[in-house]
């Protein structure tokens, strides 16, 4: 029961407290990764692969050591799993950002909303109007529901502490260097490809859960199957398409990321999202998160029973 209970306690801590405000372990990992990048950076795939391998292997090894040290000590294992789960989840903070964006847009405070969008994504918000900011928020909340909640819970259910912190290490590196910019096109290649790989299953779990908890599984899964292949991301596509179907809106389009422009295709049959859809999206993300916590606990219980 220790892994399952730890996952649920950590999930409850995230729902209650959000991200740790000081000494966040993920921020600390990012600082270490930044210092290592300054030493190892070269415009080549081998350099980027070495960089990612050092950081991810070290992090996963720490997780394995934590599991070994708490073997036969269920209370310690539960508490350590709970702490790791709380540290790697970001669902509550994601919802808070959506609520802040909704508040700015409802008050027609466009400049504040444009500035705040950087907390959700790296999209260029300079000239975005209210509805485009709403679309960016809905798409970001959908995509990050998988990355910040469903995926770490899935890997935690399967592998325990190594799965939790190993996943977050990969996902953080992708957020840091996994861009197609001139600097990172080669150096960040390994981090981006590994992030795509480890999110293949969790993204589809997220898409399934989105349909189930939305009350519109037929529409959600139909849009997923039809429109996700047109999205440039193998994992964001299914998640965003399932949210589009569940919410009855149309997502996708051309997005600007500084010097990069990306066409995300068209996802859904409805009208583009408006400001009112942001809070609906946050509510749907919250229901998906609760469902994912239940799935992770069940997976953990089944795994531990096989080990007995």
C-alpha distance (Angstrom), angle and dihedral (degrees) to the residues before:
residue distance angle dihedral
X1 . . .
X2 3.82 . .
X3 3.82 97.8 .
X4 3.79 94.5 44.1
X5 3.80 93.2 45.3
X6 3.79 91.6 46.5
X7 3.80 91.4 52.2
X8 3.79 91.7 50.6
X9 3.81 93.2 46.5
X10 3.79 91.1 48.9
X11 3.78 90.8 48.1
X12 3.82 89.7 50.7
X13 3.81 89.8 50.7
X14 3.79 90.6 53.1
X15 3.80 91.4 49.0
X16 3.79 91.5 49.5
X17 3.79 102.7 36.4
X18 3.80 107.8 17.9
X19 3.79 117.7 -151.3
X20 3.82 118.5 -10.0
X21 3.80 105.5 -93.6
X22 3.81 96.0 -148.7
X23 3.79 132.6 33.6
X24 3.79 92.6 10.0
X25 3.85 107.3 -170.8
X26 3.80 92.1 -143.0
X27 3.80 90.7 53.5
X28 3.79 88.8 49.6
X29 3.79 90.4 51.5
X30 3.79 89.0 50.5
X31 3.80 91.2 53.7
X32 3.80 91.2 51.0
X33 3.80 90.1 47.2
X34 3.81 90.7 50.4
X35 3.81 92.4 52.2
X36 3.80 91.7 47.5
X37 3.80 90.6 49.4
X38 3.79 90.3 56.0
X39 3.81 88.7 56.8
X40 3.79 101.1 40.2
X41 3.79 104.0 31.6
X42 3.78 117.2 130.3
X43 3.77 129.3 148.0
X44 3.81 93.1 -106.0
X45 3.78 140.3 95.8
X46 3.82 95.0 -125.8
X47 3.82 90.8 56.5
X48 3.80 91.6 49.1
X49 3.80 91.8 46.0
X50 3.81 91.1 52.6
X51 3.80 90.6 47.9
X52 3.80 92.8 51.5
X53 3.80 93.9 42.9
X54 3.82 93.5 53.6
X55 3.80 94.4 49.9
X56 3.79 98.4 40.8
X57 3.81 95.5 43.2
X58 3.79 91.7 48.7
X59 3.79 92.4 49.1
X60 3.80 94.2 46.9
X61 3.80 90.5 47.4
X62 3.79 90.1 55.3
X63 3.80 88.0 52.9
X64 3.80 92.4 50.8
X65 3.80 90.0 48.9
X66 3.81 90.3 51.6
X67 3.80 90.6 52.4
X68 3.82 91.8 49.0
X69 3.78 93.6 47.4
X70 3.81 91.3 53.2
X71 3.81 96.3 43.9
X72 3.79 108.2 131.2
X73 3.82 90.9 12.3
X74 3.80 104.2 95.1
X75 3.80 97.3 176.2
X76 3.80 92.5 51.6
X77 3.83 90.2 45.2
X78 3.80 90.9 50.5
X79 3.80 94.1 49.3
X80 3.80 94.2 44.9
X81 3.81 91.5 48.2
X82 3.80 89.4 48.9
X83 3.80 91.8 51.1
X84 3.81 92.1 48.2
X85 3.80 91.4 47.4
X86 3.79 92.6 50.8
X87 3.80 90.9 47.9
X88 3.82 95.6 52.5
X89 3.81 100.8 39.5
X90 3.79 121.2 89.4
X91 3.79 104.6 172.1
X92 3.79 99.0 114.4
X93 3.80 93.2 46.5
X94 3.81 89.1 48.8
X95 3.79 90.7 55.3
X96 3.80 91.2 47.7
X97 3.78 90.3 54.7
X98 3.79 89.8 50.9
X99 3.81 90.0 50.5
X100 3.82 91.4 49.3
X101 3.82 90.7 50.5
X102 3.80 90.7 48.1
X103 3.79 90.3 51.0
X104 3.81 93.5 51.2
X105 3.78 93.2 47.2
X106 3.80 94.1 45.1
X107 3.81 87.5 53.3
X108 3.84 89.1 46.9
X109 3.80 90.8 -121.5
X110 3.80 95.2 149.3
X111 3.79 98.7 167.8
X112 3.78 92.5 53.8
X113 3.81 90.4 46.6
X114 3.81 91.8 50.0
X115 3.79 90.7 51.2
X116 3.81 92.1 46.2
X117 3.81 94.8 52.3
X118 3.81 89.2 79.2
X119 3.82 87.8 71.3
X120 3.81 88.4 65.0
X121 3.80 105.6 33.7
X122 3.79 144.6 -10.6
X123 3.81 94.7 -111.0
X124 3.81 116.5 136.3
X125 3.81 103.4 -107.4
X126 3.82 98.9 177.2
X127 3.80 97.1 111.9
X128 3.81 101.2 19.9
X129 3.79 117.1 129.8
X130 3.80 125.5 -149.2
X131 3.81 97.9 -83.6
X132 3.81 92.5 45.9
X133 3.80 89.4 49.9
X134 3.80 88.0 49.9
X135 3.80 90.8 51.9
X136 3.79 91.8 48.3
X137 3.80 90.2 50.6
X138 3.81 94.6 47.7
X139 3.80 92.1 48.2
X140 3.80 92.9 46.3
X141 3.80 93.6 48.5
X142 3.80 90.4 48.8
X143 3.81 94.7 48.9
X144 3.80 94.3 42.7
X145 3.79 93.0 48.5
X146 3.78 85.0 71.5
X147 3.81 96.3 40.8
X148 3.80 98.4 40.5
X149 3.80 101.1 37.1
X150 3.79 120.0 6.0
X151 3.81 100.1 43.9
X152 3.83 98.0 48.3
X153 3.80 90.2 45.8
X154 3.81 91.9 49.7
X155 3.80 92.7 49.6
X156 3.80 90.7 43.1
X157 3.79 90.4 53.4
X158 3.79 91.3 49.8
X159 3.81 101.7 39.9
X160 3.80 107.9 11.3
X161 3.79 120.0 -142.9
X162 3.84 95.4 -6.4
X163 3.80 88.9 53.5
X164 3.79 92.9 48.7
X165 3.77 99.7 49.2
X166 3.81 95.5 31.0
X167 3.79 90.4 56.2
X168 3.78 92.6 48.1
X169 3.80 90.6 49.8
X170 3.81 91.6 54.5
X171 3.80 93.3 44.6
X172 3.80 92.7 47.6
X173 3.79 92.1 51.3
X174 3.79 90.0 50.7
X175 3.81 89.2 52.6
X176 3.81 90.5 49.6
X177 3.80 104.0 41.9
X178 3.80 107.7 2.4
X179 3.80 95.3 102.6
X180 3.79 130.3 118.9
X181 3.79 91.2 -130.6
X182 3.82 120.1 127.0
X183 3.80 91.4 -101.2
X184 3.79 97.2 49.3
X185 3.81 105.5 27.4
X186 3.82 90.1 100.9
X187 3.81 103.8 17.0
X188 3.81 93.0 50.6
X189 3.80 95.9 41.7
X190 3.82 96.5 98.9
X191 3.81 93.7 46.0
X192 3.81 92.2 49.5
X193 3.81 94.5 46.4
X194 3.81 92.9 47.5
X195 3.80 90.6 49.4
X196 3.81 89.4 52.2
X197 3.80 90.2 50.4
X198 3.80 99.3 49.0
X199 3.81 91.7 45.1
X200 3.81 96.2 52.8
X201 3.81 95.0 92.2
X202 3.85 99.2 33.4
X203 3.81 92.5 50.6
X204 3.79 90.3 55.5
X205 3.80 91.2 45.7
X206 3.81 86.7 53.2
X207 3.81 91.2 49.8
X208 3.81 91.8 50.5
X209 3.81 93.0 47.3
X210 3.81 90.7 47.8
X211 3.78 90.5 59.0
X212 3.79 93.3 44.9
X213 3.80 98.3 49.6
X214 3.81 95.4 38.8
X215 3.78 94.7 64.5
X216 3.82 88.4 -128.2
X217 3.80 103.1 85.2
X218 3.79 94.2 148.6
X219 3.80 94.5 55.3
X220 3.80 93.3 40.1
X221 3.79 95.6 51.6
X222 3.80 94.0 39.6
X223 3.81 92.1 56.2
X224 3.80 89.7 44.0
X225 3.80 93.0 55.3
X226 3.79 94.5 41.7
X227 3.80 104.1 40.4
X228 3.81 109.0 23.3
X229 3.84 94.0 80.0
X230 3.82 89.1 63.7
X231 3.81 92.1 59.7
X232 3.83 116.2 94.1
X233 3.82 92.6 -133.5
X234 3.84 118.2 72.6
X235 3.80 90.4 -149.7
X236 3.80 107.7 29.6
X237 3.81 88.4 51.2
X238 3.83 97.1 64.6
X239 3.81 92.7 41.7
X240 3.80 96.8 47.7
X241 3.81 92.3 42.2
X242 3.81 92.1 51.4
X243 3.82 90.2 49.4
X244 3.82 90.1 48.6
X245 3.79 90.9 53.7
X246 3.79 93.6 43.4
X247 3.81 92.8 49.8
X248 3.80 96.0 39.0
X249 3.80 93.5 -125.3
X250 3.79 136.6 120.6
X251 3.79 117.2 -115.6
X252 3.80 132.9 177.2
X253 3.78 132.3 59.5
X254 3.78 135.6 131.5
X255 3.81 116.2 -31.2
X256 3.79 128.9 -171.8
X257 3.81 120.8 -141.7
X258 3.78 102.2 -178.8
X259 3.80 105.2 -79.4
X260 3.81 92.4 -2.5
X261 3.82 123.6 83.2
X262 3.80 120.0 -165.9
X263 3.80 130.0 -170.2
X264 3.79 108.6 -148.7
X265 3.78 95.5 -175.0
X266 3.79 122.1 -133.2
X267 3.80 121.7 -55.1
X268 3.79 118.7 -170.7
X269 3.79 140.6 2.7
X270 3.79 103.3 -107.0
X271 3.78 133.8 83.2
X272 3.81 120.9 -69.9
X273 3.82 112.2 -85.0
X274 3.77 120.4 -90.0
X275 3.78 130.8 -157.8
X276 3.80 90.2 -86.7
X277 3.82 90.3 61.8
X278 3.81 93.8 62.5
X279 3.80 94.7 75.6
X280 3.82 90.1 43.7
X281 3.78 88.6 54.4
X282 3.80 92.6 49.2
X283 3.81 89.8 50.6
X284 3.80 91.4 50.6
X285 3.82 91.0 47.8
X286 3.80 89.6 52.8
X287 3.82 92.1 53.0
X288 3.79 90.8 48.1
X289 3.81 89.6 51.6
X290 3.81 93.0 53.6
X291 3.80 90.7 48.3
X292 3.81 91.0 49.3
X293 3.81 91.2 51.8
X294 3.81 89.4 54.1
X295 3.79 92.1 48.5
X296 3.82 91.7 48.6
X297 3.81 92.0 50.8
X298 3.80 91.4 50.7
X299 3.80 91.4 48.2
X300 3.81 90.2 49.2
X301 3.81 92.7 50.0
X302 3.79 92.6 49.6
X303 3.79 91.0 47.9
X304 3.78 94.1 49.7
X305 3.81 92.1 47.7
X306 3.81 90.2 54.6
X307 3.80 88.5 53.5
X308 3.82 93.6 53.0
